[in-house]
């Protein structure tokens, strides 16, 4: 895979054709899309298959956009407008880092970033893309984080991980995310959104408004919740929310 192919050649028609073909292959393998998710609720085998099937072609990783998420970019812009050094020195944890674009963005702002994924192939790929990176890339499990992470982070960046979990796992995941924040720390949540009664049959499962009550039960109080309509690079409705762990 050449550097031009890895970058998606500006995401031209060939890039999107490869992505569509990969989606068809991967959907056929996904247990959550075929009513067989009980034995592997985290779908780890499937996520590993995604990176193995991609064989170095980012077009074949459906969530790899080779750039920071636009809602993360605009969030950072708002924070920096109020304080030039808003991220300098902050300890940031990037959840489900994939190919590393969001993690690298926070590092570029001066944050001390740890980024993890539970798929070793994703972590290896991210390290390979950014060989000179200051980001600490790790293989780790959200539901069993390293003990040294507990209460250690000023900001947790959660983009698209919760929506990849079966809805009954979301409360436990929120509790795990709350525990890695220091008292007074914050979590940035970016996810697809749906109405409370709207059906969500298979992944990704857009989050309903009730997720914010679940977050409060886990110790994460909403500081700001935005219901973002589709526009520009966002093809679907999204949540962007800032959730804070209560001070000690």
C-alpha positions as semicolon CSV with decimal commas, in nm:
position;residue;x (nm);y (nm);z (nm)
1;X;0,000;0,000;0,000
2;X;0,155;0,328;-0,111
3;X;0,152;0,648;0,093
4;X;-0,099;0,794;-0,153
5;X;-0,332;0,498;-0,110
6;X;-0,298;0,513;0,271
7;X;-0,405;0,877;0,258
8;X;-0,706;0,791;0,043
9;X;-0,571;1,004;-0,245
10;X;-0,789;1,288;-0,123
11;X;-1,075;1,040;-0,080
12;X;-1,139;1,015;-0,453
13;X;-1,388;0,782;-0,626
14;X;-1,152;0,486;-0,597
15;X;-1,120;0,540;-0,220
16;X;-1,498;0,533;-0,175
17;X;-1,536;0,233;-0,406
18;X;-1,288;0,039;-0,191
19;X;-1,475;0,152;0,122
20;X;-1,812;0,036;-0,015
21;X;-1,672;-0,303;-0,109
22;X;-1,515;-0,342;0,234
23;X;-1,840;-0,247;0,409
24;X;-2,026;-0,519;0,220
25;X;-1,768;-0,780;0,320
26;X;-1,755;-0,667;0,681
27;X;-2,132;-0,642;0,726
28;X;-2,160;-1,004;0,616
29;X;-1,916;-1,101;0,893
30;X;-2,057;-0,880;1,171
31;X;-2,240;-1,092;1,430
32;X;-2,446;-0,791;1,544
33;X;-2,585;-0,752;1,194
34;X;-2,667;-1,121;1,171
35;X;-2,837;-1,185;1,504
36;X;-2,539;-1,374;1,649
37;X;-2,387;-1,124;1,893
38;X;-2,446;-1,311;2,219
39;X;-2,119;-1,503;2,227
40;X;-1,903;-1,194;2,167
41;X;-2,089;-0,885;2,292
42;X;-1,789;-0,656;2,233
43;X;-1,748;-0,794;1,877
44;X;-1,372;-0,806;1,929
45;X;-1,320;-1,082;1,672
46;X;-1,504;-0,870;1,416
47;X;-1,307;-0,552;1,491
48;X;-0,985;-0,750;1,458
49;X;-1,110;-0,884;1,125
50;X;-1,172;-0,527;1,004
51;X;-0,806;-0,430;1,046
52;X;-0,677;-0,760;0,913
53;X;-0,902;-0,743;0,606
54;X;-0,792;-0,385;0,538
55;X;-0,434;-0,499;0,477
56;X;-0,303;-0,146;0,518
57;X;-0,573;0,029;0,313
58;X;-0,748;0,289;0,530
59;X;-1,041;0,298;0,288
60;X;-1,134;-0,048;0,417
61;X;-1,169;0,071;0,780
62;X;-1,520;0,225;0,776
63;X;-1,455;0,475;1,058
64;X;-1,109;0,585;0,940
65;X;-1,133;0,935;0,792
66;X;-0,761;1,020;0,813
67;X;-0,841;1,350;0,982
68;X;-0,972;1,462;1,322
69;X;-1,349;1,449;1,359
70;X;-1,503;1,786;1,262
71;X;-1,692;1,814;1,592
72;X;-1,366;1,766;1,779
73;X;-1,198;2,031;1,565
74;X;-1,472;2,285;1,635
75;X;-1,481;2,198;2,007
76;X;-1,110;2,267;2,031
77;X;-1,153;2,593;1,841
78;X;-1,412;2,711;2,091
79;X;-1,190;2,622;2,385
80;X;-0,884;2,787;2,236
81;X;-1,082;3,103;2,159
82;X;-1,138;3,145;2,530
83;X;-0,788;3,052;2,642
84;X;-0,481;3,024;2,420
85;X;-0,325;2,749;2,633
86;X;-0,648;2,556;2,690
87;X;-0,497;2,212;2,617
88;X;-0,133;2,268;2,705
89;X;-0,018;2,004;2,954
90;X;-0,360;1,842;2,994
91;X;-0,361;1,466;3,034
92;X;-0,595;1,339;2,761
93;X;-0,716;0,984;2,706
94;X;-0,836;0,902;2,354
95;X;-1,078;0,609;2,363
96;X;-1,088;0,359;2,077
97;X;-0,815;0,548;1,894
98;X;-0,831;0,360;1,565
99;X;-0,571;0,504;1,326
100;X;-0,482;0,789;1,563
101;X;-0,605;1,110;1,399
102;X;-0,796;1,245;1,699
103;X;-0,514;1,156;1,938
104;X;-0,257;1,330;1,720
105;X;-0,476;1,640;1,701
106;X;-0,492;1,677;2,079
107;X;-0,117;1,619;2,098
108;X;-0,065;1,897;1,843
109;X;-0,240;2,133;2,087
110;X;0,012;2,056;2,360
111;X;-0,181;1,788;2,548
112;X;-0,012;1,483;2,695
113;X;-0,209;1,212;2,518
114;X;-0,256;0,844;2,588
115;X;-0,458;0,667;2,319
116;X;-0,583;0,311;2,324
117;X;-0,772;0,054;2,127
118;X;-0,855;-0,305;2,214
119;X;-0,739;-0,419;1,870
120;X;-0,362;-0,455;1,848
121;X;-0,373;-0,411;1,470
122;X;-0,523;-0,064;1,509
123;X;-0,258;0,043;1,760
124;X;0,025;-0,089;1,542
125;X;-0,118;0,094;1,241
126;X;-0,146;0,422;1,433
127;X;0,213;0,392;1,554
128;X;0,324;0,327;1,198
129;X;0,142;0,630;1,064
130;X;0,297;0,859;1,324
131;X;0,642;0,716;1,400
132;X;0,767;1,037;1,564
133;X;0,454;1,084;1,774
134;X;0,455;1,189;2,137
135;X;0,124;1,001;2,187
136;X;0,143;0,698;2,415
137;X;-0,041;0,436;2,209
138;X;-0,159;0,133;2,406
139;X;-0,358;-0,186;2,360
140;X;-0,614;-0,181;2,642
141;X;-0,969;-0,277;2,738
142;X;-1,215;-0,002;2,833
143;X;-1,384;-0,238;3,079
144;X;-1,056;-0,329;3,252
145;X;-0,830;-0,023;3,228
146;X;-0,478;-0,025;3,373
147;X;-0,489;0,067;3,743
148;X;-0,265;0,370;3,688
149;X;-0,531;0,525;3,465
150;X;-0,789;0,550;3,742
151;X;-0,849;0,916;3,826
152;X;-0,556;1,016;3,605
153;X;-0,698;1,216;3,312
154;X;-0,813;1,575;3,273
155;X;-1,004;1,503;2,952
156;X;-1,138;1,185;2,798
157;X;-1,214;1,198;2,426
158;X;-1,493;0,951;2,347
159;X;-1,574;0,960;1,976
160;X;-1,789;0,678;1,833
161;X;-1,698;0,409;2,087
162;X;-2,023;0,408;2,287
163;X;-2,231;0,383;1,970
164;X;-2,035;0,072;1,872
165;X;-2,143;-0,103;2,193
166;X;-2,469;-0,291;2,233
167;X;-2,702;-0,054;2,424
168;X;-2,706;-0,269;2,738
169;X;-2,328;-0,224;2,772
170;X;-2,338;0,157;2,760
171;X;-2,403;0,220;3,134
172;X;-2,106;0,002;3,231
173;X;-1,889;0,177;2,973
174;X;-1,987;0,519;3,109
175;X;-1,889;0,406;3,457
176;X;-1,549;0,294;3,329
177;X;-1,497;0,629;3,155
178;X;-1,592;0,821;3,469
179;X;-1,338;0,628;3,675
180;X;-1,040;0,727;3,460
181;X;-1,118;1,099;3,497
182;X;-0,969;1,299;3,779
183;X;-1,227;1,473;4,003
184;X;-1,343;1,777;3,808
185;X;-1,221;1,630;3,478
186;X;-1,435;1,622;3,166
187;X;-1,535;1,383;2,890
188;X;-1,602;1,499;2,536
189;X;-1,869;1,274;2,385
190;X;-1,925;1,264;2,008
191;X;-2,178;1,014;1,875
192;X;-2,459;0,967;1,631
193;X;-2,795;1,063;1,784
194;X;-3,151;0,932;1,772
195;X;-3,481;1,001;1,945
196;X;-3,567;0,801;2,255
197;X;-3,828;0,584;2,087
198;X;-3,650;0,551;1,755
199;X;-3,546;0,198;1,662
200;X;-3,178;0,109;1,631
201;X;-3,161;-0,248;1,513
202;X;-2,790;-0,293;1,447
203;X;-2,458;-0,113;1,479
204;X;-2,362;0,158;1,498
205;X;-2,635;0,218;1,755
206;X;-2,702;0,598;1,766
207;X;-2,742;0,715;2,125
208;X;-3,082;0,833;2,255
209;X;-3,122;1,129;2,495
210;X;-3,147;0,882;2,784
211;X;-2,772;0,828;2,761
212;X;-2,724;1,153;2,952
213;X;-2,927;1,023;3,246
214;X;-2,712;0,710;3,236
215;X;-2,404;0,933;3,238
216;X;-2,529;1,117;3,547
217;X;-2,588;0,784;3,720
218;X;-2,224;0,699;3,644
219;X;-2,104;1,026;3,798
220;X;-2,078;1,236;3,481
221;X;-2,282;1,554;3,497
222;X;-2,369;1,722;3,164
223;X;-2,201;2,062;3,132
224;X;-2,314;2,113;2,771
225;X;-2,523;1,905;2,531
226;X;-2,552;1,990;2,162
227;X;-2,797;1,821;1,925
228;X;-2,617;1,872;1,593
229;X;-2,817;1,851;1,271
230;X;-2,668;1,695;0,957
231;X;-2,461;1,948;0,765
232;X;-2,138;1,957;0,570
233;X;-1,919;1,662;0,664
234;X;-2,186;1,524;0,902
235;X;-2,429;1,308;0,709
236;X;-2,636;1,221;1,018
237;X;-2,759;1,383;1,337
238;X;-2,501;1,385;1,619
239;X;-2,457;1,458;1,987
240;X;-2,164;1,662;2,107
241;X;-2,158;1,683;2,484
242;X;-1,919;1,781;2,759
243;X;-1,969;1,571;3,073
244;X;-1,789;1,645;3,399
245;X;-1,692;1,426;3,690
246;X;-1,784;1,600;4,013
247;X;-1,496;1,762;4,204
248;X;-1,369;1,575;4,507
